[in-house]
């Protein structure tokens, strides 16, 4: 049985493009130390998952694939998947999250315009990844002009995730969400990105989330 689990796990990892494989590792960071994940090849990641989640590695992988929008792989390999996938506790920052916020208006997008209060749905990891996959090459422009992030932080994100634009976008959005905490809602992000030079499909996607 363990051999079947290992073989299936490896096939799943091999079916992922390099960019999505790196995204898979990135999304596992909350459950596996980053020091083990970052240098891991596909076979090595299989070994790590089998050791850390004996008998449950396929379920863990399926939950990450769901966040990546790869339901096709879940179905193709018939991976077990819980109905509900735990998400981050709303408003609970990571260890490196600044605990103090400045001026109340600094929580808004640049310009201090608050998002409409009628929609308070917080953005999930899956939401952020789907937006990240749609952002183009002007991600630093979006981060600085429209999300109010520091250029030095964006450059650090780029150095930490070499050659993976989707992860740059994803980590940039996570940085914004950490800063906003309770204000990191769908409507707030849409308000921030409304005047950015980006694919209109992003705003359409966020609009669809507001209707959930």
N, C-alpha and C positions, 0 to 999 in steps of 0.2 A: 504493500500500500504506500509506504514511504517513497518507494521508487516511482510509483505512478504520480504521486504528488510532486516530486522533484521534476520529473519529465514534463508534466503539464505546466508547472511554474516556469521552466526554462522556455518552453514553446511560447508561452504568453509573452515573456520578456523579449524573445527574439522577434515576435510579431510587431513590437513597438518600434516606430522610427526613433532615431537617436534622441531627438528633441523631447519626445514624449517619455522616453526611458529616463532621461535626466529629470523631467518633471515628476515622474513616479518616485524617484529617489528623494526629490525635494519634499514631496508631500508626506513621505514616510518619516521625516525628521522628528516629528513629535513622538514617534514610537521607537525609533532606532537612533542611536547616537550618530550625529553628522560625521564624526571622524571615521566611522565604519562605512557609511553610505557613500560619501563623495568619491572615494577612489575605486569603489566596487565595480567590477565588470558584471555582465549579466549572470554568468555562472556563480560568481562570488556572491551576488545579491541573493540568488536562490538559496545558497548555503546559509547566509545570514538569516533569511526569513524562516527557513526550516528549523534553525536552531532556536530562534527567538519565539516563534509561534508554532510549536510542534502540533501537527494535525489541524492547524488553523491558518496556515500561510496563504492558502488559496482564497479564503474568505477576506483576509486582510488586503490581499492584492486586488480582489474584486471591488472592495470599497474605494480604493484609490482609482481604479479604472473608471468607476462611476463618476468620480470627481473630474476625471479627464475627458469625460464624455465618450468613452470607448465601450459603450454597451454592446457593440458588435462582438468584441472579444469575450465579454462575459458570456454572451449567448453561444459563441462558437465553441468555447472550451467548457461550457456548462458549469461555470464557476458558481459556488455557493455565495449568496448575497443576502445580507440582512435587509429587511424592509426599511428599517430606519438606520441611518448612518450617523453616529454621534458627530456633532459639530462643536466648534469652540463655544464655550459659554459666553453669551453676549456680554460685552463690556469687560471681559477678563483679559488683561494684557499679558504679553509674554514677559519673561524675566527682564529683557532688555527694553521694555516699554517705558518711556518716561511717565512717571506717576503724576506729575504736576502739569496742568495745562495753563497757558497764559491767559491773555485777554479772551473773554467769552466769544468774541467775534472771530478769534483766530481759528476756531474750530470749523469755520465755514470755508468755502473755497475762496480764493483770493478775491477781495472786494467786499468781504464780510456779509454776503447775502445768504441768509439761512435758507435751508431747504424747506419745502412745504411740510408742515407738521402732520398732514393728513396721512402720510405713508411712512411708517416707522420700521419697515421690514429691514433688518440688518443683512448685510452682504455676507454670504458664506464663502468658504474656500472654493467651492465649485463655481459660484458666481464669478469670483475674481479670476479664476483660471479661464473661464469662457470669455471674459472681457480681454484678458491678457493675450489670448490666441488671436484676437481680432485687431489689436493695436498694431500700428505700423512702425516704421523706423524712427518716427518723430517722438519716441517715448520720453526722451529727456525734456523735450520742449513741453510735452503734456505735463510731466512731473513738476517742472519748475514754474511754468506760467499758470497752469490750471489746478494743480493739486497743492501748490505751495511748498514743495519739498526742496531741500538744499541740493545743489549740484554735486557737492562733495559726497553726499550720501548715495546719489545715483551712480556716481563713478565707483563707489565702493561696492555697490550691488553688482555692477558690471564685472569688477575684478573677482568677486566671489563666485560668479557663475559664468566662467569664460565660454564664449561661443554659443550661448543659449538665449536668444532674444526673448523667447516666450517667458523664461524665468526672470529676465530683467523686468519685463512688464509686470509679471505676477508679484515679484518681491516689492516693486515700486507701489503697487496697489495695496499690498499688505502693510507697507510702511505707512501709507496714508490711513489705512484702517486702524492701525495701532494708535496713531495720533488722535484720530477722531473718536475712538472708543464708542460710546453710546450713540454718537452722531453719525457713525459710518453706515448710513442707510442707503438703499437703492436710489431714493429720490435725491439724496445729497450728492451722490457720485454723478448722477445724471445732470444735476444742476451745475456741477463743477466742469463737466466735459462738454456742456452744451455748445460752447463757442470755440472748442478746440478744433484743429484741423485733423480730423480722423474719419474713418469709415462711418457713414451714417447708420450702418447696420448695428454699431455699438449702442447708439442711442435707442434704436428700435428694440434691441435686446433688453436694455435696461427698462424701457417702457413696458415691455412684456412682463418683466419681473414685478413691476409695480401693480400689475393687474392680478398677480397671484393671490 
